[in-house]
C-alpha cells in the first residue's frame, strides 16, 4: 500500500490515511447491526469514527448502551488503528511478514513517528507492535481479574479488553455511561488504568531507550530524560492542584474520604493529559480546576506515543528557551547539551497553532452554542488535545458545533504542524540566501 503512495509527501500521506480510516469507520458504524436498538445517523457515525480514530473519546452516543457488541468491536478496532497510526500498523505487518521497506516508506514512517531514525526502522516497527500488544494484553488480564467477581468471566473479559486498549491508546471510551466514576476509590482499577495511560503516553521509543540505557549502564537520551521529568512533574502538579481546588467542593471531592480523594486527584491528573476517562463528575468542578485541566490537556503526552497535545518535550524546549534567554545565552543549553534552534522554532510554531486554534474554536463554538465561553473553550481544548473530557456539552451540540469538533479532533491527531505542512509545503530553493535585518522585540 505504501508503494502506491510514494509520490505523495509523507505529511500528506499521514493526513490522507487518517481521512480514509475515518471514512471507512463511518460507513461501518452506520450498519444496522452496529447499533443496539437503532442505526446511527450519518453525523453520529462520522463523529464517533472521528473521535475513535483520533483517539479522543468525545461521544454523542452512549458506547455501552447504543452500540451492539459488533459495533463495540468496530469501535475498538478504530481506536487501535488510530492509536498506533495506520502507517505504523500496515508497515509493521509488512516487516513482521518478512517484507522490506524502501527509503520513501521509511521517510513516511519517520514523519508519522517523531524521533524515529531511518536506520533500524524494521526493528522499531516490530518493537512498537509487540510493545503495544503485550502491554494491552497485560492490562486486559489484570482488569479481567479485578472485574470478574462483579461482572462474570465473559463480560469481564470483554470489558477488560476494551478498557485496556482504550486506556493504552489514550482514547477514553468506556462501556460504562459514567466512565470510571464507580471505581474512583478502587486502588487496583486506578493503578492498572493509570499505568496503561502512562505507558501509552510514553510510547515505545521512549520506553525502549530507557530500558536499553539502564541495561547498558548509561544514561537515556536527552529526549527521554526531558520527557520523563516533564511527565512526572505534570502528574504531581496536576494531582496536587486538583486536590487543592476540589477537596472541599461538595459536587466532586467534598463528600469523599481521604482515600477516595487521593485516588481521584491522582487519576484525574493522569487521565487529563489526553486519556479522557473520568472518575468524578467534571460538570461539578470549579472554574479554576477546569482552567488547570485545560493547561494539562494542551500539553498532552510524549512524542511518538498514542497521546496528543503539544507534547512534553515541546513544553520543555519552550521553558528552556525562556530560561536560557533570561541567562543571556543565545543557545538553548540543558544537561551539557545544546538543543538546535530549529527545534525552538518548531516548538513555537506548534504552540502558536494550538493556542490560536483553541481560542478561535471556542469563539466559533460560542457563536453556535448558548453555553458559557469557558465551557466552550474546555470542549475545544479537549478536542484539539485529543483528550475526550467534557463537562456534558458534547451530545447536545448542534450539527455545526459537532462538525467543528470533528475538525479539531482530526487536527489534534495528525498534529498541528503536520497538518499545516501538508497543506502549505512548498519546495525551498536552498541556493537562495537573504540579508539579515534585526527588529525590536518587547
Secondary structure, 3 states (H helix, E strand, C coil): CHHHHCCCCHHHHHHHHHHHHHHHHHHHHCCHHHECCCCCCHHHHHHHHHHHHCCCCCCCCCHHHHECHHHHHHHHHHHHHHHHCHHHHHHHHHHHCCCCCCHHHHHHHHHHCCCCCCCCHHHHHHHHHHHHHHHHHHHHHHHHHHHHHHHCHHHHHHHHHHHHHHHHCCCCCCCCCCCCHHHCCCHHHHHHHHHHHHHHHHCHHHHHHHHHHHHCCCCCCHHHHHHHHHHHHHHHHHHHHHHHHHCCCCCCCCCCCHHHHHHHHHHHHHHHCCCCCCCCCHHHCCHHHHHHHHHHHHHCCCCCCCCCCCCHHHHHHHHHHHHHHHCCCCCEEECCEEECHHHHHHHHHHHHHHHHHHHHHHHHHHHHCCCCHHHHHHHHHHHHCCCCCCCCCHHHCCHHHHHHHHHHHHHHHHCHHHHHHHHHCCCCCCCCCCCCCCCCCC
